[in-house]
């Protein structure tokens, strides 16, 4: 019997090894001292799933890892967080992805990824019909991460999910091969919500104005466009609604790793609880502001009450 769940999150699950602050001097001196070093779970899908679980939602993670130390660490983390790991596949021949994350003094991060690790190895054949059953929302967290998921493969996956009555959402990274919206014309119309950050969306559309960027996605059939704009907050647009949602202005930025994933997870959680789009955006901004105040993509958000306290400060409640 398939376990029912609020969210089905599909995408990458890895480990992040972080150091902060790190400058380009390391390539000249051979060694530098950092104020903070840490190891945390990472990968956009795992990040989103971890935040949703911390908020009290039920989550199924659909991903692929190896059977090595990193893979075992991820499995244990997910079980301890209460996630459904029935579809977290382990492949003995696969090396679990480990990212080296160099964070500069401003909190911006720079990644060194493993070409042969699990980060980009998920395939459409890895996602069974059972993995898509019994959920309310599906978020494909990793557009442009997996080479096997081109437009046709995404459209196939999204169509299967739609047939199961799922509300479809997607997050993304920067395009890898100069893709445009036209290269996603089959998959985009199936999406109810999309969550690019401003830079990702600007590259994909070739546009710079937030309204024009959102309108371009809407013209391709996306239901709601949510642009993550960092310290400027977030921009939400549908055919009928338009909102700029301010960021929390007092956050002390230590590390931006996982902030976008935390935003998406918090937005989806609020959405699933019947909140308005502005409320979802504000709750998501609150969660992201908590994330950037500590090292690592996960662990900043500990509870719904914690995010609601920050939400109240943003909205003067």
C-alpha positions in Angstrom: 0.0 0.0 0.0 1.4 3.4 -1.0 1.9 5.8 1.9 0.0 9.1 1.4 2.1 12.2 1.6 1.7 16.0 1.3 4.7 16.5 -0.9 6.7 14.4 -3.5 10.1 16.0 -4.1 12.2 14.8 -7.0 15.8 15.7 -7.7 19.3 15.7 -6.3 20.5 14.5 -2.9 24.2 15.0 -2.0 26.6 16.1 0.7 28.0 19.6 0.9 31.4 20.2 2.5 31.6 24.0 3.2 34.3 26.5 4.1 33.7 30.2 4.9 35.1 32.7 4.2 37.3 31.6 1.3 38.9 33.9 -1.3 40.8 33.3 -4.5 44.0 33.7 -2.5 43.9 30.0 -1.7 45.0 29.3 -5.3 48.1 31.4 -4.7 49.0 30.5 -1.1 48.1 26.9 -1.2 46.4 27.1 2.2 44.1 29.6 3.9 42.3 29.6 7.3 38.5 29.7 7.3 36.3 30.8 10.2 33.8 28.0 9.6 34.0 24.6 8.1 31.1 22.1 8.1 29.5 19.1 6.4 25.8 19.1 5.7 23.3 17.4 3.5 22.7 19.2 0.2 21.1 18.9 -3.2 18.1 20.9 -4.2 15.5 18.1 -3.7 17.0 17.0 -0.3 17.2 20.6 0.8 13.5 21.2 0.0 12.4 18.0 1.6 14.4 18.7 4.8 12.8 22.1 5.3 9.3 20.7 4.6 9.8 18.0 7.1 11.1 20.5 9.7 7.8 22.5 9.1 5.8 19.4 10.0 4.8 18.3 6.5 4.9 14.7 5.2 7.4 14.3 2.5 8.5 11.6 0.0 12.0 12.1 -1.5 12.6 10.6 -4.9 16.3 10.6 -5.6 19.4 8.5 -6.3 22.5 7.9 -4.2 25.3 5.4 -3.8 25.8 2.9 -1.0 29.0 4.6 0.2 29.5 6.7 3.4 27.9 9.8 1.9 24.8 7.7 0.8 24.5 6.1 4.2 24.7 9.5 5.8 21.9 10.8 3.6 19.7 7.8 4.3 20.1 8.2 8.0 19.4 11.9 7.9 16.2 11.4 5.9 15.0 8.7 8.2 15.7 10.8 11.3 13.8 13.7 9.7 10.7 11.4 9.2 10.8 11.4 5.4 9.4 8.6 3.2 12.5 7.1 1.7 10.8 4.2 -0.1 11.9 5.8 -3.5 15.3 7.1 -2.4 17.2 4.7 -4.7 20.6 3.2 -3.7 22.9 2.1 -6.5 26.1 0.2 -5.5 28.0 1.2 -8.6 27.3 4.9 -8.1 29.4 7.4 -6.1 27.2 9.7 -4.0 27.7 13.3 -5.0 29.8 15.4 -2.7 30.0 19.2 -3.4 32.8 21.4 -2.1 31.2 24.7 -1.3 33.5 27.7 -1.0 31.7 30.6 0.5 33.2 34.1 0.2 33.1 36.9 2.7 29.7 38.2 1.4 28.0 34.8 1.8 27.9 34.0 -1.9 28.9 30.4 -2.7 31.0 28.8 -5.3 30.7 25.1 -6.1 33.1 22.3 -7.0 31.1 19.3 -8.1 31.9 15.7 -8.9 31.6 14.9 -12.6 31.1 11.1 -11.9 29.0 11.4 -8.8 25.2 10.9 -8.3 24.4 14.6 -8.7 23.4 14.4 -12.3 22.5 10.7 -12.6 18.7 10.6 -12.1 16.9 9.1 -15.1 13.2 9.1 -16.0 13.2 5.3 -15.7 14.1 5.7 -12.0 10.7 7.3 -11.2 8.0 4.6 -11.0 4.3 5.2 -11.1 4.2 4.2 -7.5 6.6 7.0 -6.6 4.0 9.5 -8.0 1.0 8.0 -6.1 -0.7 9.3 -3.0 0.6 12.8 -2.9 -0.9 16.3 -3.1 2.0 18.4 -4.5 4.9 17.4 -6.7 8.0 19.5 -7.0 10.7 18.7 -9.5 13.5 20.5 -7.8 16.2 20.1 -10.4 15.4 21.4 -13.9 18.8 21.6 -15.8 20.6 19.4 -13.3 20.0 16.0 -15.0 21.0 15.5 -18.6 18.4 12.8 -19.1 15.5 15.1 -18.2 15.2 17.1 -21.4 11.9 18.8 -22.3 10.3 15.6 -23.6 11.3 13.7 -20.5 10.0 16.4 -18.2 6.7 16.6 -20.1 6.3 12.8 -19.8 7.0 12.9 -16.0 4.6 15.9 -15.5 1.9 14.3 -17.6 2.1 11.2 -15.4 1.9 13.3 -12.3 -1.1 15.3 -13.6 -2.9 12.0 -14.2 -2.5 11.3 -10.5 -4.1 14.7 -9.6 -0.9 16.3 -8.3 -0.3 20.0 -8.2 2.9 20.5 -10.2 5.8 22.7 -9.2 9.4 23.1 -10.3 12.6 24.8 -9.3 15.7 25.1 -11.4 19.4 25.9 -11.7 21.1 27.9 -14.4 20.7 26.6 -17.9 23.6 24.5 -19.0 23.4 24.6 -22.8 22.0 27.9 -23.7 18.4 26.7 -23.4 15.4 29.1 -23.9 11.8 28.9 -23.0 11.1 27.5 -26.5 13.3 24.5 -25.6 10.8 23.8 -22.7 7.6 24.4 -24.6 6.2 20.9 -23.9 6.9 20.8 -20.2 6.2 24.4 -19.1 2.4 24.4 -19.8 2.0 21.5 -17.4 3.4 23.5 -14.4 1.2 25.2 -11.9 4.1 27.0 -10.2 7.7 27.6 -11.1 10.4 29.0 -8.8 13.5 30.3 -10.6 15.7 32.9 -9.1 16.1 36.2 -11.0 19.4 35.3 -12.7 18.2 31.9 -13.8 15.0 33.3 -15.2 16.8 36.2 -16.9 19.2 33.9 -18.7 16.4 31.6 -19.8 14.2 34.3 -21.2 16.8 36.8 -22.3 14.9 39.5 -20.4 15.7 41.7 -17.5 12.5 43.3 -16.3 10.7 41.2 -13.7 7.3 41.8 -15.3 8.5 40.9 -18.7 10.3 37.7 -17.4 7.1 36.6 -15.6 5.0 37.3 -18.6 7.2 35.2 -20.8 6.8 32.2 -18.6 3.0 32.8 -18.4 2.8 33.0 -22.2 4.2 29.5 -22.3 1.4 28.3 -20.0 2.9 28.3 -16.5 0.2 29.0 -14.0 2.2 31.1 -11.4 5.7 32.5 -11.6 7.6 33.1 -8.4 10.9 34.9 -8.9 13.4 34.7 -6.0 15.3 38.0 -5.9 17.5 37.7 -2.8 17.7 40.8 -0.7 15.1 42.4 -2.8 12.5 39.8 -1.8 10.3 37.9 -4.2 8.1 38.7 -7.2 4.9 36.7 -7.8 2.8 36.9 -10.9 -0.2 35.1 -12.5 -2.5 36.2 -15.3 -4.6 38.0 -12.7 -2.3 38.9 -9.8 1.0 40.6 -9.3 3.0 41.1 -6.0 6.4 42.3 -4.8 7.1 40.8 -1.4 9.8 42.4 0.7 12.6 40.5 2.2 13.4 40.5 5.9 15.8 43.4 6.1 17.8 42.5 9.3 19.2 39.1 8.4 23.0 38.6 8.9 24.1 36.8 5.8 26.7 34.1 6.6 26.0 31.6 3.8 23.4 31.7 1.0 23.7 27.9 0.3 20.2 26.5 0.2 18.4 29.8 0.6 16.5 29.4 -2.7 15.5 25.8 -1.8 14.3 26.9 1.7 12.3 29.7 0.0 10.6 27.2 -2.3 9.8 24.7 0.5 8.3 27.4 2.7 6.2 28.8 -0.1 4.9 25.3 -0.9 4.1 24.6 2.7 2.2 27.8 3.1 0.4 27.2 -0.2 -0.7 23.7 1.0 -2.3 25.3 4.0 -4.5 27.6 2.0 -2.5 30.9 2.4 -2.8 33.7 -0.2 0.1 34.2 -2.6 1.4 37.3 -0.7 1.3 35.3 2.5 3.1 32.4 0.8 5.8 34.8 -0.5 6.3 36.4 2.9 6.5 33.1 4.7 9.0 31.9 2.1 11.1 35.1 2.5 11.1 34.6 6.3 12.4 31.0 5.9 15.1 32.0 3.5 16.3 34.8 5.8 16.7 32.2 8.6 18.7 29.9 6.2 21.3 32.4 5.3 22.2 33.1 9.0 24.0 29.8 9.4 26.3 27.5 7.5 24.8 24.9 5.2 21.7 24.4 3.2 19.7 22.6 5.9 19.3 23.0 9.6 18.5 26.7 9.7 14.7 26.2 9.7 13.9 24.1 12.8 10.1 24.6 13.1 7.0 26.3 11.8 6.9 28.5 14.9 10.4 29.8 14.2 9.5 30.9 10.7 6.2 32.3 11.8 8.0 34.5 14.3 10.1 36.0 11.5 7.0 36.2 9.2 5.4 38.3 11.9 8.4 40.7 12.0 8.3 41.1 8.2 4.6 42.0 8.3 4.6 44.1 11.5 2.3 41.7 13.3 
